[in-house]
Amino acid sequence: MTLTNIVRTTGIALTLSLALTACGPGTESKTAGTKPSANQVEPGTPSPAPASSAAPQSPAPSPSANAQQATPAPSTEASQKTKYRINSNYDVVPVDASGEKKVVLLTFDDGPKEKAMLESMLGTLDKHKAKAIFFMNGTRIKQHPELAKLIHDRGQALGNHSWDHVDLKKENPDNLEHQIGDVVQILEEMTGSKPRFFRPPYGSGNDAVKAKAKAHQLIYMTWSNGSMDWEMSAKKNDPDKIVANVLEQLHPGSNILMHELPWTAEALDKLLTELEKKGYTFVDPAQITAES
């Protein structure tokens, strides 16, 4: 064999060897018939939701636990008190016709006067869980501001009874403002709240007096049951007669007029006891509204 033939034969053998090596098992195509790995996603397959990184949820409460949580707490709201108004006869009557009618309103005029007597009256009112209106004169408030404050601090109502206890029907408009407006002012300065009630001295009023009271947002009244305690004196008085006078005139809604007087203070416990025996209760002035 010539040298040329040997070289040609060797080249052919080398070419065949390289071709066979290129088609071996380790060179299988990854795009034809290849099964995806566990981390791969086939085209058109929805992506799985990512694992939550939040802390594990607590087990849902049992139905019995839910039922216990849904049970409302007992209501502690107190029922509202009946509202009352002053009618044209100056009786105290329920705004709602179905409200309690067997009631009385306790009132005391012409104070404040003397501490021991006043404390006796306040103690009796407390004993019977009764509230009253103390209609005061400006001159006496100025003389005894501590007594006016005592009445207020003990939870009783303060009323306006004019400055000088004069017949207001005879007063001119300027003095009418002084007689009513100045009492409103002094009580507000002393207690932080305005009085809500007005009673003219002697029960003497007219349209001008009523209009002035209304301008100061005061509920105007006289009375419908007079104890007649003002007809008595230090030398001649009878506490039992005061009780008898009130009981003789007693009717549902009685607006009882009394005064800060020693014999009235002495009669008060017996009077309130007799009223309670007859089934009457005492209207709290806070229940009285200007509604008609």
C-alpha positions as a Python dict, from the first residue, in 0.01 Angstrom:
ca = {
    (1, 'M'): (0, 0, 0),
    (2, 'T'): (137, 331, -91),
    (3, 'L'): (179, 613, 159),
    (4, 'T'): (-104, 805, -3),
    (5, 'N'): (-350, 520, 48),
    (6, 'I'): (-250, 480, 416),
    (7, 'V'): (-324, 850, 493),
    (8, 'R'): (-662, 834, 311),
    (9, 'T'): (-766, 521, 507),
    (10, 'T'): (-671, 674, 846),
    (11, 'G'): (-873, 996, 779),
    (12, 'I'): (-1188, 801, 697),
    (13, 'A'): (-1163, 602, 1022),
    (14, 'L'): (-1114, 917, 1233),
    (15, 'T'): (-1420, 1084, 1078),
    (16, 'L'): (-1643, 783, 1155),
    (17, 'S'): (-1524, 780, 1520),
    (18, 'L'): (-1610, 1150, 1579),
    (19, 'A'): (-1957, 1110, 1429),
    (20, 'L'): (-2043, 818, 1659),
    (21, 'T'): (-1926, 1012, 1970),
    (22, 'A'): (-2157, 1313, 1894),
    (23, 'C'): (-2477, 1095, 1910),
    (24, 'G'): (-2406, 929, 2251),
    (25, 'P'): (-2663, 897, 2543),
    (26, 'G'): (-2529, 1199, 2738),
    (27, 'T'): (-2637, 1443, 2464),
    (28, 'E'): (-3021, 1381, 2467),
    (29, 'S'): (-3217, 1690, 2371),
    (30, 'K'): (-3399, 1868, 2663),
    (31, 'T'): (-3670, 2008, 2437),
    (32, 'A'): (-3814, 1689, 2298),
    (33, 'G'): (-3999, 1442, 2522),
    (34, 'T'): (-3829, 1566, 2840),
    (35, 'K'): (-4039, 1529, 3164),
    (36, 'P'): (-4033, 1850, 3373),
    (37, 'S'): (-3874, 1839, 3713),
    (38, 'A'): (-4071, 1891, 4032),
    (39, 'N'): (-3975, 2261, 4036),
    (40, 'Q'): (-4069, 2326, 3677),
    (41, 'V'): (-4412, 2428, 3554),
    (42, 'E'): (-4564, 2308, 3233),
    (43, 'P'): (-4699, 2575, 2996),
    (44, 'G'): (-5064, 2657, 3072),
    (45, 'T'): (-5052, 2512, 3425),
    (46, 'P'): (-5169, 2760, 3699),
    (47, 'S'): (-4898, 2860, 3942),
    (48, 'P'): (-4955, 2711, 4288),
    (49, 'A'): (-5035, 2959, 4565),
    (50, 'P'): (-4725, 3049, 4761),
    (51, 'A'): (-4697, 2904, 5107),
    (52, 'S'): (-4823, 3152, 5372),
    (53, 'S'): (-4560, 3309, 5593),
    (54, 'A'): (-4816, 3409, 5860),
    (55, 'A'): (-4830, 3235, 6195),
    (56, 'P'): (-5067, 2938, 6212),
    (57, 'Q'): (-5429, 3035, 6286),
    (58, 'S'): (-5580, 2941, 6622),
    (59, 'P'): (-5847, 2674, 6604),
    (60, 'A'): (-6197, 2813, 6547),
    (61, 'P'): (-6398, 2842, 6870),
    (62, 'S'): (-6659, 2584, 6933),
    (63, 'P'): (-7028, 2670, 6866),
    (64, 'S'): (-7094, 2682, 7240),
    (65, 'A'): (-6819, 2942, 7287),
    (66, 'N'): (-6968, 3159, 7011),
    (67, 'A'): (-7309, 3136, 7171),
    (68, 'Q'): (-7169, 3256, 7503),
    (69, 'Q'): (-6997, 3554, 7340),
    (70, 'A'): (-7317, 3656, 7158),
    (71, 'T'): (-7521, 3677, 7480),
    (72, 'P'): (-7576, 4051, 7555),
    (73, 'A'): (-7487, 4187, 7897),
    (74, 'P'): (-7782, 4278, 8120),
    (75, 'S'): (-7893, 4640, 8075),
    (76, 'T'): (-7816, 4869, 8369),
    (77, 'E'): (-7987, 5177, 8225),
    (78, 'A'): (-8246, 5309, 8467),
    (79, 'S'): (-8594, 5383, 8340),
    (80, 'Q'): (-8662, 5748, 8277),
    (81, 'K'): (-8870, 5940, 8527),
    (82, 'T'): (-9212, 6076, 8442),
    (83, 'K'): (-9212, 6435, 8322),
    (84, 'Y'): (-9447, 6687, 8481),
    (85, 'R'): (-9567, 7036, 8396),
    (86, 'I'): (-9744, 7317, 8579),
    (87, 'N'): (-10100, 7361, 8453),
    (88, 'S'): (-10318, 7673, 8452),
    (89, 'N'): (-10432, 7601, 8810),
    (90, 'Y'): (-10066, 7569, 8913),
    (91, 'D'): (-10105, 7201, 8988),
    (92, 'V'): (-9825, 6967, 8886),
    (93, 'V'): (-9955, 6717, 8630),
    (94, 'P'): (-9788, 6450, 8414),
    (95, 'V'): (-9706, 6554, 8060),
    (96, 'D'): (-9818, 6209, 7949),
    (97, 'A'): (-10176, 6152, 8061),
    (98, 'S'): (-10085, 5796, 8160),
    (99, 'G'): (-9823, 5917, 8410),
    (100, 'E'): (-9859, 5898, 8788),
    (101, 'K'): (-10106, 6163, 8907),
    (102, 'K'): (-10110, 6104, 9282),
    (103, 'V'): (-9820, 6336, 9351),
    (104, 'V'): (-9749, 6663, 9530),
    (105, 'L'): (-9491, 6936, 9484),
    (106, 'L'): (-9327, 7071, 9801),
    (107, 'T'): (-9222, 7437, 9803),
    (108, 'F'): (-9082, 7677, 10064),
    (109, 'D'): (-9076, 8056, 10023),
    (110, 'D'): (-8890, 8355, 10167),
    (111, 'G'): (-8550, 8210, 10249),
    (112, 'P'): (-8278, 8150, 10319),
    (113, 'K'): (-8308, 8253, 10682),
    (114, 'E'): (-8152, 8054, 10964),
    (115, 'K'): (-7911, 7760, 10954),
    (116, 'A'): (-8044, 7538, 11234),
    (117, 'M'): (-8402, 7563, 11108),
    (118, 'L'): (-8294, 7503, 10750),
    (119, 'E'): (-8085, 7199, 10841),
    (120, 'S'): (-8383, 7054, 11026),
    (121, 'M'): (-8599, 7092, 10715),
    (122, 'L'): (-8333, 6947, 10488),
    (123, 'G'): (-8288, 6653, 10722),
    (124, 'T'): (-8662, 6580, 10715),
    (125, 'L'): (-8668, 6596, 10336),
    (126, 'D'): (-8375, 6355, 10322),
    (127, 'K'): (-8551, 6119, 10563),
    (128, 'H'): (-8850, 6097, 10328),
    (129, 'K'): (-8637, 6099, 10012),
    (130, 'A'): (-8824, 6412, 9907),
    (131, 'K'): (-8716, 6703, 9689),
    (132, 'A'): (-8854, 7055, 9707),
    (133, 'I'): (-8818, 7402, 9557),
    (134, 'F'): (-8684, 7672, 9787),
    (135, 'F'): (-8802, 8006, 9647),
    (136, 'M'): (-8552, 8268, 9760),
    (137, 'N'): (-8533, 8645, 9782),
    (138, 'G'): (-8225, 8824, 9654),
    (139, 'T'): (-8179, 9026, 9973),
    (140, 'R'): (-8168, 8709, 10183),
    (141, 'I'): (-7939, 8530, 9939),
    (142, 'K'): (-7700, 8823, 9972),
    (143, 'Q'): (-7720, 8805, 10353),
    (144, 'H'): (-7678, 8426, 10371),
    (145, 'P'): (-7505, 8298, 10057),
    (146, 'E'): (-7376, 7998, 10250),
    (147, 'L'): (-7733, 7886, 10322),
    (148, 'A'): (-7836, 7913, 9959),
    (149, 'K'): (-7534, 7704, 9866),
    (150, 'L'): (-7618, 7453, 10140),
    (151, 'I'): (-7964, 7397, 9992),
    (152, 'H'): (-7814, 7352, 9646),
    (153, 'D'): (-7542, 7118, 9771),
    (154, 'R'): (-7802, 6902, 9946),
    (155, 'G'): (-7971, 6837, 9612),
    (156, 'Q'): (-8273, 7063, 9653),
    (157, 'A'): (-8393, 7307, 9386),
    (158, 'L'): (-8345, 7683, 9412),
    (159, 'G'): (-8626, 7908, 9291),
    (160, 'N'): (-8652, 8281, 9219),
    (161, 'H'): (-8887, 8475, 9449),
    (162, 'S'): (-8783, 8829, 9346),
    (163, 'W'): (-8516, 9047, 9501),
    (164, 'D'): (-8715, 9245, 9759),
    (165, 'H'): (-9042, 9052, 9795),
    (166, 'V'): (-9251, 9334, 9648),
    (167, 'D'): (-9576, 9329, 9454),
    (168, 'L'): (-9435, 9295, 9103),
    (169, 'K'): (-9754, 9410, 8934),
    (170, 'K'): (-9672, 9759, 9061),
    (171, 'E'): (-9315, 9766, 8930),
    (172, 'N'): (-9195, 9942, 8615),
    (173, 'P'): (-9007, 9740, 8349),
    (174, 'D'): (-8661, 9845, 8468),
    (175, 'N'): (-8726, 9745, 8828),
    (176, 'L'): (-8894, 9427, 8710),
    (177, 'E'): (-8567, 9327, 8546),
    (178, 'H'): (-8384, 9398, 8871),
    (179, 'Q'): (-8634, 9202, 9080),
    (180, 'I'): (-8617, 8893, 8859),
    (181, 'G'): (-8297, 8913, 8656),
    (182, 'D'): (-8065, 8997, 8945),
    (183, 'V'): (-8180, 8692, 9141),
    (184, 'V'): (-8105, 8474, 8839),
    (185, 'Q'): (-7758, 8626, 8820),
    (186, 'I'): (-7665, 8589, 9186),
    (187, 'L'): (-7780, 8226, 9200),
    (188, 'E'): (-7592, 8140, 8883),
    (189, 'E'): (-7275, 8303, 9017),
    (190, 'M'): (-7312, 8112, 9343),
    (191, 'T'): (-7404, 7766, 9216),
    (192, 'G'): (-7293, 7760, 8853),
    (193, 'S'): (-7646, 7703, 8725),
    (194, 'K'): (-7950, 7922, 8671),
    (195, 'P'): (-8271, 7872, 8869),
    (196, 'R'): (-8553, 7714, 8669),
    (197, 'F'): (-8858, 7830, 8865),
    (198, 'F'): (-9020, 8161, 8955),
    (199, 'R'): (-9294, 8244, 9203),
    (200, 'P'): (-9407, 8606, 9241),
    (201, 'P'): (-9443, 8737, 9596),
    (202, 'Y'): (-9802, 8720, 9720),
    (203, 'G'): (-9883, 8524, 9404),
    (204, 'S'): (-9923, 8863, 9240),
    (205, 'G'): (-9832, 8868, 8873),
    (206, 'N'): (-9954, 8985, 8534),
    (207, 'D'): (-9860, 8943, 8170),
    (208, 'A'): (-9552, 9164, 8208),
    (209, 'V'): (-9428, 8962, 8506),
    (210, 'K'): (-9489, 8634, 8325),
    (211, 'A'): (-9312, 8763, 8014),
    (212, 'K'): (-9009, 8871, 8217),
    (213, 'A'): (-8991, 8531, 8386),
    (214, 'K'): (-9015, 8360, 8049),
    (215, 'A'): (-8740, 8582, 7910),
    (216, 'H'): (-8515, 8439, 8181),
    (217, 'Q'): (-8631, 8083, 8098),
    (218, 'L'): (-8812, 8050, 8430),
    (219, 'I'): (-9117, 7831, 8483),
    (220, 'Y'): (-9383, 8054, 8638),
    (221, 'M'): (-9609, 7931, 8917),
    (222, 'T'): (-9803, 8037, 9223),
    (223, 'W'): (-9958, 7747, 9424),
    (224, 'S'): (-10270, 7534, 9457),
    (225, 'N'): (-10252, 7424, 9822),
    (226, 'G'): (-10168, 7680, 10091),
    (227, 'S'): (-10048, 7565, 10433),
    (228, 'M'): (-10142, 7904, 10584),
    (229, 'D'): (-9824, 7890, 10791),
    (230, 'W'): (-9766, 8259, 10713),
    (231, 'E'): (-10068, 8355, 10925),
    (232, 'M'): (-9897, 8221, 11236),
    (233, 'S'): (-9640, 8392, 11455),
    (234, 'A'): (-9377, 8310, 11713),
    (235, 'K'): (-9632, 8373, 11986),
    (236, 'K'): (-9923, 8200, 11819),
    (237, 'N'): (-9860, 7898, 11600),
    (238, 'D'): (-9979, 7540, 11569),
    (239, 'P'): (-9775, 7288, 11366),
    (240, 'D'): (-10066, 7042, 11367),
    (241, 'K'): (-10286, 7307, 11209),
    (242, 'I'): (-10038, 7335, 10921),
    (243, 'V'): (-10073, 6962, 10859),
    (244, 'A'): (-10452, 6986, 10880),
    (245, 'N'): (-10463, 7280, 10638),
    (246, 'V'): (-10264, 7094, 10373),
    (247, 'L'): (-10460, 6770, 10411),
    (248, 'E'): (-10790, 6956, 10390),
    (249, 'Q'): (-10695, 7096, 10048),
    (250, 'L'): (-10510, 6786, 9930),
    (251, 'H'): (-10571, 6671, 9575),
    (252, 'P'): (-10359, 6500, 9308),
    (253, 'G'): (-10098, 6744, 9182),
    (254, 'S'): (-10113, 6975, 9485),
    (255, 'N'): (-9852, 7250, 9462),
    (256, 'I'): (-9803, 7303, 9836),
    (257, 'L'): (-9695, 7647, 9958),
    (258, 'M'): (-9497, 7659, 10282),
    (259, 'H'): (-9234, 7893, 10424),
    (260, 'E'): (-8902, 7873, 10604),
    (261, 'L'): (-9056, 7913, 10949),
    (262, 'P'): (-8985, 7731, 11278),
    (263, 'W'): (-9340, 7594, 11312),
    (264, 'T'): (-9333, 7470, 10954),
    (265, 'A'): (-9004, 7294, 11020),
    (266, 'E'): (-9166, 7133, 11324),
    (267, 'A'): (-9471, 7020, 11124),
    (268, 'L'): (-9282, 6889, 10823),
    (269, 'D'): (-9208, 6532, 10931),
    (270, 'K'): (-9568, 6466, 11033),
    (271, 'L'): (-9698, 6624, 10713),
    (272, 'L'): (-9479, 6414, 10484),
    (273, 'T'): (-9565, 6101, 10680),
    (274, 'E'): (-9939, 6167, 10641),
    (275, 'L'): (-9899, 6232, 10269),
    (276, 'E'): (-9715, 5903, 10228),
    (277, 'K'): (-9985, 5718, 10423),
    (278, 'K'): (-10238, 5850, 10174),
    (279, 'G'): (-10034, 5710, 9887),
    (280, 'Y'): (-9882, 6034, 9761),
    (281, 'T'): (-9530, 6067, 9630),
    (282, 'F'): (-9316, 6378, 9596),
    (283, 'V'): (-9233, 6520, 9256),
    (284, 'D'): (-8866, 6594, 9203),
    (285, 'P'): (-8844, 6948, 9058),
    (286, 'A'): (-8594, 6810, 8807),
    (287, 'Q'): (-8888, 6622, 8652),
    (288, 'I'): (-9078, 6944, 8583),
    (289, 'T'): (-9056, 7072, 8228),
    (290, 'A'): (-9169, 7389, 8055),
    (291, 'E'): (-9366, 7176, 7808),
    (292, 'S'): (-9738, 7245, 7798),
}
